[in-house]
């Protein structure tokens, strides 16, 4: 189960953390009320996804992975950093949603 979770997280984190050009275009082109509503829903959903990802990283940082103490500390730091990045991304998406 842990291996499956790790593989899933690696796939998810392989994407670049940032609002993409396509999403910026979506923001720019959302001028009609219906388009703004749909865009806002999308950005709120993305923010929620990043918050959930952050929680998963926090859980991985707290739990033992079955390695040596030094590798455990390195993994804890790595997962805490990834959790912080995911929260930062969630805040960016939420800020963009709040602008609409």
C-alpha positions in Angstrom: 0.0 0.0 0.0 2.8 2.4 0.9 4.5 1.7 -2.4 1.4 2.4 -4.3 0.9 5.7 -2.4 4.5 6.6 -3.1 4.2 5.9 -6.9 1.0 7.9 -7.0 2.6 10.9 -5.3 5.6 10.7 -7.6 3.3 10.8 -10.6 1.3 13.7 -9.2 4.4 15.7 -8.2 6.0 15.2 -11.6 3.9 18.1 -12.8 5.4 21.5 -12.5 4.2 23.5 -9.5 2.9 26.7 -11.1 -0.1 28.2 -12.8 0.4 27.2 -16.4 0.1 29.3 -19.5 -3.1 27.6 -20.4 -4.6 28.5 -17.0 -3.4 32.1 -17.4 -5.1 32.2 -20.8 -8.2 30.8 -19.1 -8.1 33.7 -16.6 -7.6 36.3 -19.2 -10.4 35.0 -21.4 -13.0 34.7 -18.7 -15.0 37.8 -19.2 -18.6 36.5 -19.4 -20.2 35.7 -16.0 -20.6 32.0 -16.9 -17.0 31.8 -17.9 -15.9 33.5 -14.7 -18.0 31.1 -12.6 -16.6 28.1 -14.3 -13.0 29.4 -14.1 -13.5 30.2 -10.4 -14.8 26.7 -9.7 -11.8 25.2 -11.6 -9.3 27.2 -9.5 -11.0 26.4 -6.3 -10.9 22.7 -7.2 -7.2 23.0 -8.0 -6.5 24.7 -4.6 -8.4 21.9 -2.9 -6.3 19.3 -4.8 -3.1 20.9 -3.7 -4.3 21.1 0.0 -5.1 17.4 -0.1 -1.7 16.7 -1.6 -0.1 18.7 1.2 -1.9 16.6 3.8 -0.6 13.4 2.1 3.0 14.8 2.2 2.6 15.7 5.9 1.5 12.1 6.6 4.5 10.7 4.7 6.8 13.1 6.6 5.4 11.9 10.0 5.3 8.1 9.3 8.3 5.8 9.3 9.4 4.5 5.9 11.4 1.6 7.3 14.9 3.0 6.5 17.9 4.2 8.4 17.6 7.2 10.7 19.6 9.5 8.4 17.5 8.6 5.4 14.3 9.0 7.5 15.4 12.5 8.4 16.1 13.3 4.8 12.7 11.9 3.7 11.0 13.9 6.5 12.6 17.1 5.3 11.8 16.3 1.6 8.2 15.6 2.3 7.8 18.7 4.5 9.3 20.8 1.7 6.9 19.3 -0.8 4.0 19.9 1.6 4.9 23.5 1.9 5.2 23.9 -1.9 1.8 22.3 -2.3 0.3 24.7 0.2 1.9 27.6 -1.5 0.4 26.5 -4.8 -3.0 26.1 -3.1 -2.8 29.7 -1.9 -1.9 30.9 -5.4 -4.9 29.1 -7.0 -7.2 30.3 -4.2 -6.0 33.9 -4.7 -6.7 33.7 -8.4 -10.2 32.3 -7.7 -10.8 35.1 -5.2 -10.0 37.7 -7.9 -12.8 36.4 -10.1 
